[in-house]
């Protein structure tokens, strides 16, 4: 959330417009009944939500949910990792774009040092999270000189490292195609310094095993878009369903939820919305014709 856009005095959502934990858990239950097997808590920064471990406990108890995970910037993991694990969270992703503090702050526009994130990762390992996924967004001329250092630092069995092409999420990050380091270039650079053994591809990543026993991967959503294979939806904190990371608007679930809709009625709304999904922004962007307003990353997460 760039300070020049979301600085002091920004008018954030009133609490009444934010879904309660009980409302989030109920909608999650409806999604799981429709076949959703994985839920990821993102943000903004999800650990800013007070008592998040209570929501984790509610979600972890859902019948049929196979995977519950959380993506965080790591700034509050020292304080919360143990409680999250005790509540039932078993998988964790930490967004970390650099090891050098100056580069880290340039990428993330934050007022805390990278060492706080590294201490949080250590706390998460101590709490029982392993392997921990580390996501690095690579931006040419800003942090791409740290690709090899990140691969070396997180090459052990306790980590899964993902390099992500810099994307034009939202409208405020000043994205240019020239800033993108293609996944193929990242793989070539890594191959010059460490052996890479190809693994079965993941949902969105090309995966490689490294000599130290860990795993690295690349997500090429700009140079090799995968819109046709996407099975993800996003529920915002204010109860809107977004069918794409690059969507400009969401579908309101909060109003029918609070108006007394049954689980069956909510499922019908979700099913009808998903059936007409036609989002393919990344493919359109690759063709050079993508021009549309988009929701910000702070609303939709990763």
WONORSUL-V914935 format. One record per pair of residues at least 4 apart in sequence whose C-alpha atoms are under 8 Angstrom apart, sorted by sequence separation. I is the first residue (numbers start at 1). J is the second residue. D is the distance in Angstrom with one decimal. If there is no record, write none. Layout:
{{I,J,D} {I,J,D}}
This chain:
{{1,5,7.2} {2,6,5.9} {3,7,4.6} {6,10,5.6} {13,17,6.4} {14,18,7.1} {19,23,5.7} {20,24,6.2} {21,25,6.0} {22,26,6.1} {23,27,6.3} {24,28,6.1} {25,29,6.1} {26,30,6.5} {27,31,6.3} {28,32,6.1} {29,33,6.2} {30,34,6.4} {31,35,6.6} {32,36,4.4} {42,46,5.5} {45,49,8.0} {51,55,7.6} {52,56,6.4} {53,57,6.2} {54,58,6.5} {55,59,6.2} {56,60,5.9} {57,61,6.5} {58,62,7.1} {76,80,6.3} {77,81,4.9} {80,84,6.2} {81,85,6.3} {82,86,6.1} {83,87,6.1} {84,88,6.6} {85,89,4.8} {99,103,7.6} {100,104,6.0} {101,105,6.2} {102,106,6.2} {103,107,6.2} {104,108,6.2} {105,109,5.3} {112,116,7.0} {113,117,7.5} {114,118,6.5} {115,119,6.0} {116,120,6.2} {117,121,6.3} {118,122,6.4} {119,123,6.2} {120,124,6.1} {121,125,6.3} {122,126,6.3} {123,127,6.1} {124,128,6.5} {125,129,5.0} {139,143,5.8} {140,144,5.4} {141,145,7.7} {143,147,7.6} {146,150,6.0} {147,151,6.3} {148,152,6.2} {149,153,6.1} {150,154,6.1} {151,155,5.7} {155,159,6.6} {169,173,7.5} {175,179,7.1} {176,180,7.4} {181,185,6.7} {182,186,6.6} {183,187,6.2} {184,188,6.2} {185,189,6.2} {186,190,6.2} {187,191,6.0} {188,192,6.5} {189,193,7.1} {190,194,6.1} {191,195,5.8} {201,205,6.1} {202,206,6.4} {209,213,6.7} {210,214,5.6} {220,224,5.3} {221,225,4.5} {226,230,6.5} {235,239,6.1} {236,240,5.3} {243,247,6.8} {252,256,7.9} {253,257,6.1} {254,258,6.0} {255,259,6.0} {256,260,6.4} {257,261,5.4} {261,265,5.8} {262,266,6.2} {263,267,6.0} {264,268,6.2} {265,269,6.4} {266,270,6.3} {267,271,6.0} {268,272,6.0} {269,273,6.1} {270,274,6.1} {271,275,6.1} {272,276,6.9} {273,277,6.7} {280,284,6.4} {281,285,6.0} {282,286,6.1} {283,287,6.5} {284,288,6.6} {285,289,5.6} {286,290,7.9} {295,299,6.8} {296,300,6.7} {297,301,5.3} {1,6,6.0} {2,7,7.6} {13,18,7.2} {19,24,6.1} {31,36,5.6} {32,37,6.2} {41,46,6.8} {47,52,6.6} {60,65,7.6} {84,89,5.7} {85,90,6.2} {98,103,6.1} {99,104,6.6} {105,110,5.7} {124,129,5.6} {125,130,6.2} {138,143,6.2} {139,144,5.9} {154,159,5.8} {155,160,7.7} {168,173,7.1} {181,186,7.1} {191,196,6.1} {201,206,5.0} {202,207,6.8} {209,214,6.1} {210,215,5.8} {220,225,6.7} {221,226,6.6} {235,240,5.6} {236,241,6.6} {242,247,6.5} {256,261,5.4} {257,262,7.8} {261,266,6.3} {284,289,5.8} {285,290,4.4} {295,300,7.2} {297,302,7.1} {46,52,7.7} {98,104,4.9} {105,111,7.4} {138,144,5.6} {154,160,7.4} {155,161,7.6} {168,174,7.8} {190,196,7.8} {200,206,7.7} {201,207,5.6} {209,215,4.6} {210,216,7.1} {235,241,4.7} {236,242,7.6} {284,290,5.4} {285,291,8.0} {97,104,6.1} {105,112,7.9} {125,132,7.7} {154,161,6.6} {168,175,5.3} {199,206,7.7} {200,207,6.7} {208,215,5.7} {209,216,6.5} {234,241,5.7} {235,242,6.3} {242,249,6.9} {243,250,7.6} {60,68,6.8} {96,104,7.8} {105,113,7.5} {167,175,7.0} {168,176,7.7} {198,206,8.0} {199,207,5.3} {207,215,7.0} {208,216,5.4} {233,241,7.0} {234,242,5.0} {242,250,4.6} {282,290,8.0} {59,68,7.6} {104,113,7.9} {105,114,7.8} {138,147,7.9} {166,175,7.9} {198,207,6.1} {199,208,5.2} {207,216,6.0} {208,217,5.8} {233,242,5.9} {234,243,6.3} {241,250,5.0} {242,251,6.5} {257,266,7.2} {281,290,6.7} {97,107,6.9} {104,114,6.4} {151,161,7.3} {198,208,4.4} {199,209,6.6} {207,217,4.2} {233,243,4.8} {234,244,7.4} {240,250,5.1} {241,251,4.9} {256,266,7.4} {97,108,7.9} {197,208,5.1} {198,209,6.4} {206,217,5.3} {207,218,6.8} {232,243,7.0} {233,244,6.5} {234,245,7.7} {240,251,5.1} {241,252,6.5} {101,113,6.1} {196,208,5.6} {197,209,4.9} {205,217,5.9} {206,218,5.4} {232,244,7.4} {240,252,4.6} {241,253,6.8} {101,114,5.5} {166,179,7.2} {167,180,7.7} {196,209,5.8} {197,210,6.5} {205,218,5.4} {206,219,6.7} {239,252,6.3} {240,253,5.6} {253,266,7.6} {100,114,7.4} {101,115,7.9} {166,180,5.3} {196,210,5.4} {205,219,4.7} {239,253,5.4} {240,254,6.8} {99,114,6.6} {165,180,6.0} {166,181,7.3} {195,210,6.2} {196,211,7.6} {204,219,6.2} {205,220,7.4} {239,254,4.7} {98,114,7.9} {165,181,6.2} {194,210,7.1} {195,211,6.5} {238,254,7.1} {165,182,6.4} {194,211,7.4} {165,183,6.6} {70,89,7.8} {164,183,7.6} {69,89,6.3} {72,92,7.9} {74,94,5.8} {134,154,7.9} {163,183,7.8} {68,89,6.3} {69,90,6.6} {70,91,6.7} {71,92,6.2} {72,93,6.4} {73,94,5.6} {74,95,7.2} {96,117,7.7} {68,90,6.9} {69,91,4.7} {70,92,5.1} {71,93,4.6} {72,94,5.1} {73,95,5.0} {204,226,7.5} {251,273,7.8} {68,91,6.7} {69,92,5.5} {70,93,6.0} {71,94,5.8} {72,95,6.2} {73,96,6.9} {163,186,7.9} {69,93,7.5} {71,95,7.1} {46,71,7.6} {47,72,7.0} {134,159,7.0} {136,161,7.6} {138,163,6.6} {39,65,7.8} {46,72,6.5} {131,157,6.8} {132,158,6.2} {133,159,5.7} {134,160,6.1} {135,161,6.1} {136,162,6.1} {137,163,5.9} {138,164,6.1} {139,165,7.5} {37,64,6.7} {38,65,6.3} {45,72,5.9} {60,87,7.7} {94,121,7.7} {131,158,4.2} {132,159,4.8} {133,160,4.5} {134,161,4.8} {135,162,4.8} {136,163,4.9} {137,164,4.6} {138,165,5.8} {139,166,5.7} {37,65,4.9} {38,66,6.0} {39,67,6.4} {40,68,5.9} {41,69,6.4} {42,70,6.0} {43,71,7.8} {45,73,6.7} {56,84,7.0} {60,88,5.6} {130,158,5.3} {131,159,4.8} {132,160,6.1} {133,161,5.7} {134,162,6.1} {135,163,6.1} {136,164,6.0} {137,165,6.0} {138,166,5.7} {36,65,7.3} {37,66,5.2} {38,67,4.7} {39,68,5.1} {40,69,4.8} {41,70,4.5} {42,71,5.1} {43,72,7.8} {47,76,6.5} {60,89,7.0} {130,159,7.0} {131,160,6.4} {133,162,7.3} {135,164,7.0} {137,166,5.7} {25,55,7.2} {32,62,8.0} {37,67,6.4} {38,68,6.0} {39,69,6.4} {40,70,5.2} {41,71,6.2} {42,72,6.8} {47,77,8.0} {53,83,6.3} {57,87,4.8} {28,59,7.4} {33,64,7.6} {38,69,8.0} {40,71,7.1} {53,84,5.1} {56,87,6.0} {57,88,5.8} {187,218,7.6} {243,274,7.4} {32,64,6.5} {52,84,7.8} {56,88,6.5} {57,89,7.9} {186,218,7.8} {247,279,7.7} {21,54,7.8} {22,55,7.8} {25,58,6.4} {29,62,6.6} {32,65,6.4} {47,80,7.9} {54,87,7.2} {56,89,6.4} {21,55,5.5} {25,59,6.0} {53,87,5.8} {243,277,7.0} {107,142,7.1} {183,218,5.9} {244,279,6.4} {246,281,6.6} {106,142,7.5} {107,143,7.4} {183,219,6.8} {243,279,7.2} {75,112,7.7} {92,129,6.9} {144,181,7.6} {183,220,5.5} {91,129,6.4} {94,132,7.5} {96,134,6.5} {97,135,7.2} {98,136,7.4} {140,178,7.6} {141,179,7.3} {182,220,7.0} {81,120,7.8} {90,129,6.3} {91,130,7.4} {93,132,6.0} {94,133,6.3} {95,134,5.9} {96,135,5.9} {97,136,4.5} {103,142,6.9} {104,143,8.0} {140,179,4.8} {147,186,7.6} {151,190,7.7} {77,117,7.7} {91,131,7.7} {92,132,5.6} {93,133,4.5} {94,134,5.0} {95,135,4.7} {96,136,5.4} {97,137,5.7} {103,143,6.2} {139,179,5.5} {140,180,5.9} {182,222,7.9} {183,223,7.6} {75,116,5.9} {76,117,8.0} {78,119,6.7} {82,123,7.8} {91,132,6.9} {92,133,6.3} {93,134,5.7} {94,135,6.2} {95,136,6.3} {96,137,7.9} {97,138,7.1} {139,180,5.8} {140,181,5.7} {148,189,7.6} {182,223,6.4} {74,116,7.5} {75,117,5.3} {78,120,4.6} {81,123,6.5} {82,124,7.1} {85,127,6.7} {93,135,7.0} {138,180,7.3} {139,181,6.3} {148,190,6.4} {74,117,4.8} {77,120,4.5} {78,121,7.9} {81,124,5.2} {85,128,7.1} {138,181,6.5} {147,190,7.7} {162,205,7.9} {73,117,7.1} {74,118,7.8} {76,120,6.8} {77,121,7.1} {85,129,7.4} {248,292,7.3} {75,120,6.7} {78,123,5.4} {82,127,5.0} {98,143,6.5} {148,193,7.6} {248,293,5.6} {249,294,7.5} {74,120,5.6} {77,123,6.7} {78,124,7.4} {81,127,6.2} {97,143,7.1} {248,294,4.1} {249,295,6.8} {74,121,7.0} {77,124,6.7} {99,146,7.4} {247,294,5.4} {248,295,5.2} {98,146,6.3} {246,294,5.5} {247,295,6.2} {246,295,6.7} {99,149,7.8} {245,295,8.0} {99,150,7.1} {98,150,7.2} {227,279,7.3} {228,280,7.4} {163,216,7.7} {165,218,7.9} {227,280,5.3} {160,214,6.2} {161,215,6.2} {162,216,5.7} {163,217,6.2} {164,218,5.9} {165,219,6.3} {167,221,7.6} {227,281,7.6} {155,210,6.8} {157,212,6.9} {159,214,5.9} {160,215,4.9} {161,216,4.5} {162,217,4.8} {163,218,4.7} {164,219,4.8} {165,220,5.7} {167,222,6.7} {227,282,6.7} {245,300,6.7} {155,211,8.0} {156,212,5.3} {157,213,4.9} {158,214,6.8} {159,215,6.9} {160,216,5.8} {161,217,6.2} {162,218,5.5} {163,219,6.3} {164,220,6.6} {165,221,6.6} {166,222,7.7} {226,282,7.7} {227,283,6.7} {155,212,5.8} {156,213,5.6} {157,214,4.1} {160,217,7.9} {162,219,7.1} {164,221,7.9} {165,222,6.5} {225,282,5.5} {226,283,7.6} {245,302,7.4} {155,213,7.0} {156,214,4.6} {157,215,7.4} {225,283,5.7} {242,300,7.9} {155,214,5.0} {156,215,7.8} {154,214,7.6} {155,215,6.7} {222,282,6.5} {155,216,7.6} {221,282,6.9} {225,286,7.6} {237,299,7.6} {222,285,7.9} {223,286,7.0} {236,299,6.3} {222,286,6.8} {236,300,6.2} {151,216,7.5} {235,300,7.6} {234,300,6.5} {169,245,7.2} {170,246,7.0} {169,246,6.1} {3,109,7.3} {2,109,6.5} {1,109,7.8} {171,293,6.8} {170,293,7.4} {171,294,6.2} {170,294,4.9} {171,295,7.5} {172,296,7.7} {169,294,7.1} {170,295,5.1} {171,296,6.6} {169,295,7.6} {170,296,3.9} {169,296,6.5} {170,297,5.8} {169,297,6.0} {5,172,7.6} {2,172,7.4} {2,173,7.7} {19,237,5.9} {18,237,5.5} {19,238,5.6} {18,238,4.5} {19,239,6.2} {17,238,5.6} {18,239,7.2} {71,302,7.9} {30,263,6.3} {34,267,7.1} {23,257,7.9} {19,254,7.6} {30,266,7.3} {31,267,7.3} {30,267,6.1} {34,271,7.9} {44,297,7.0} {45,298,7.8} {43,297,8.0} {44,298,4.1} {43,298,5.9} {44,299,6.2} {43,299,6.5} {44,300,7.5} {43,300,6.6} {44,301,5.9} {42,300,7.7} {43,301,4.7} {42,301,5.1} {43,302,7.9} {42,302,6.8} {1,297,8.0} {1,298,6.4}}
